[in-house]
Amino acid sequence: MLLQSQREHATRELLIIAAGLSIQDPRERPLEQKEAANSAHKRFVDPRSDFLTLLNIWNAVHDQWEVLRTQNQRRKFCKAHFLSYLRMREWQDLHAQLHEALEDLGSLRLNESNADYDAIHRSILSGLLGHIATRADRQSGKSENRNPAKERNLYETAGNRKATIFPGSALFDRAERRAPALRDRKSAPSAQSPNLHAPAGMDRCRGNRRNLPTISPHRGRD
C-alpha cells in the first residue's frame, strides 16, 4: 500500500489508513447507548468508502487534539464522540512508527495536496488484491428460507469462502458488486469494517495491474 501510495501521491492519507487498519476499530458502541453512538459516528461517515471514514475520524480527532492540549480534555472529547482514547493513541503511535520507517528507508515523500479518491483506493487495493470479494449470486427461484436482506450482504472470496458486510459499515445493505473481505480472526472471513466501496475504482485498478508495485526477492551477499 505504502509503496504504491508513493506513485499515487497519496502517502499522507495511506500512512493514516494503514496504521488505522492495524488497530481495533476506535469507535465504541455501548449497548445501552447504541443510538447515541450511531448518531455521534455519523459525522465521520463517508458513504463511498469506510477507508475514507477512517480518514475522517483521524482528521476530526487530530484537528481537535491540536487545540485540546491536556490528556483529560482529549479523553473527554473522545468519550463525547464514542471513540476509544486508548485506541486513538495506539493509532497515533503506529502512524508515527510507519512515518519513521519510511524516513529511515529514504522513501518518504508526503503529498502536500489532498489525494483524490481513486489514488487512495488504488494504493489500498495494491495491498488487498487477495482480499477482494465478489457479491454472491442470488438464490434462484422462490424459497421460504430465502432472506433477501442477507443476500445483499453475502460475498464470495478466494476459495469460494463466504463473507458478509459488517453491519456497522456504511456499505451495509448497499448490495455493491465488490468489496474487500478482511479475515475475522475469531470466525469465518467477513468483510468487516473498514470495507471498500469502489466498484469502478476496482475495475480501474484491475485494468492497470501492470502499474502495481512488484518485488523481486533476492539474497544479498554477507
N, C-alpha and C positions, 0 to 999 in steps of 0.2 A: 504493500500500500504506500509506504513512505517513499520507496524508490520511484514508483510511478507518479507520486504527487510532485516530485521534483520536475518531471517532464510536463506535468499539467499545470504548474504554477499554483498548486493548492496545498503546499506543505503546512502552512499555518493552520488551516482547517483540519488536515489529516492528523497532525500531532494531537489535536484535541480529541478527535473521533477515535483514533487508535488507542489512546490512553483510556477513553471512556468505555471502549469495548472490553477492556481488561479488568474492569471492576464490576461489582454488582450494581444493578440499577439504583441510582441515588434517590429515586422517587419513592416516597413512603405512602402506603395506602392502609391506614389502620381500619379494621373492620367497622369500628364504631363511628368512624369519621370518613367513610368511603366517599360520600357525595361531596363533602368539603374538599377532600384531597383531589378528586377528579376536577373540581372547579378550579382549584389552585393550579393544577398542572396544565389546564387548557391554554394558559398564557404562553406556554413553551411549545405547543404542538405546531408542527408543520405538516399539513395534510398530505404532502407529496412524499415524505420520507421520514422515518424515525431516526435516521442518521442526522438529518437536519434538526430534528427535535433535540437530539443530544447537544448539538452545537448551540441551539437556542438556550438550553439550560446553562451551559458553560458561560455564554456571553452575559446572560442575565445575572448570574451569581457573581461573576467577576467584575461586572460593572458596579455592583453594589459593594463588593469587598474592597474596591478602591476607595470607597467613601467610608465604609464601616471598618475602622481600624482595630477595634478590640475584638478578642475572641468571643466575648459574651454577646456583642452586637451581631456578629456573624452567625452565631448559634441561633439567636432569636429570629434572624431573617430566614434561615433555613427551616426552622420549626414552623414559621408562619406560612411557608410555601410548601410544606410537607416534603422537605428534602433532608436527607441524612447529612449532617455536618461532617461526620467522620468519613463518609464515602466521598464527599466533595473534597476533603483534604487529601484522601488517598488518590483521587483523580488528579489533583494538582501536583502531588508528588511524582506520580507516574509521568505526567506531562513533562515535568522538569527533567526527569531521567532520560526520556526519549530525546528531548531537546539537546541535552548534554551529549548523548551518544552520537547524534548526527554531527554535532560540533566536533567531537573527537575524530570522527571519520573524515572531517573536512568537507562534508557534503551538505551542510545546512544552508539552504537558500530560501528564506521566508518571503512569500509573496506579499507585496505591500498593499495591493488592492484585493478586494474580496474575490475568491474563486467562484466561478459560476457552477450551477447545478451539475452540468454534465462532467466538468473537470473533477469535481469532488467524487462523483459516483463512479467514474471510470477508474479513479485511483482506488476506491474501495473494492470494486469488482476484481481488480487485478490480484487482490489477496483472498478473494472469496469465490473464485470461479467454481471450485469444487463443492460449494455450498448452495448453488442456485437450485431452487425447487420450482417445478412446473405444476400448475394447477391440475389436480386430478380430474379425470373425465367424470362428468355427471353420471349418476346411475341411470341406466336406460330402463324405460318402462315405468309402470306405476308399482309402487310398493308401499305397504302400510308402514314399513320400517324406514322409509326414506326420510331423511332430515335435510331439507334444503339449506337451512342455516349452517349446518355442519359442513355440507358440501362446499359452500362458498369459501370456507377457510381450510379446506383439505388440499394438501400439496404432496407431490412425489419428489423425492430426492434421488441421488445416485443410488443404484442398487435396489430401486423400487421400494425404498423405505418411505413411510408416511410421515408427514409433518403438518402441523397446524399453526395458524397465525395466533400469536399470543393475544388474549382478549384485551390487554391494556394498550395494544398498538393502535395508532391512528388509522392503520390499514385494515383493522379487523372488520369483517363483513363487506370488504370492498371488492372481493372477487377478482383480484388482479391476476393477470396471466402468469407472472413470475414473481418470485421473491426469494431472497437467500434464506436458507434454513440453518440456524445455528444449533449445534447439538446440545440438548438438555443433559447435563451431567448426571442427573438422577433417574432419567427415564429415556423413552424413545426420542428421536430427533424432533425438535419443534422449531418452527420459525418464530423464535422468541424475539421480543423487543430487545434491541433495535432491529427492525426489518427494513428492507429497501423496497420502496415503491418507485420503480423506474423501468417499466417495460420497454419504453422507447430507448432509454439510456442503455439497457442491457443489450438491445439489438445493435446499437452503435458500437458498444464495446466488443461484441462478438464479431462485428464486421471489421474491427481494427485490431484483431488479436496480434497481428504482426508488430504492433506498436507497444505491446505489453512487455515489461521488463523480463529478461531471461537471465539465468545464472548458469555459468559453465563451471561446475566444481572441478577443482584440481588440487593437487597436493604440492605445496612448495618445498623447496629444499631447506633442511635444517642447517 
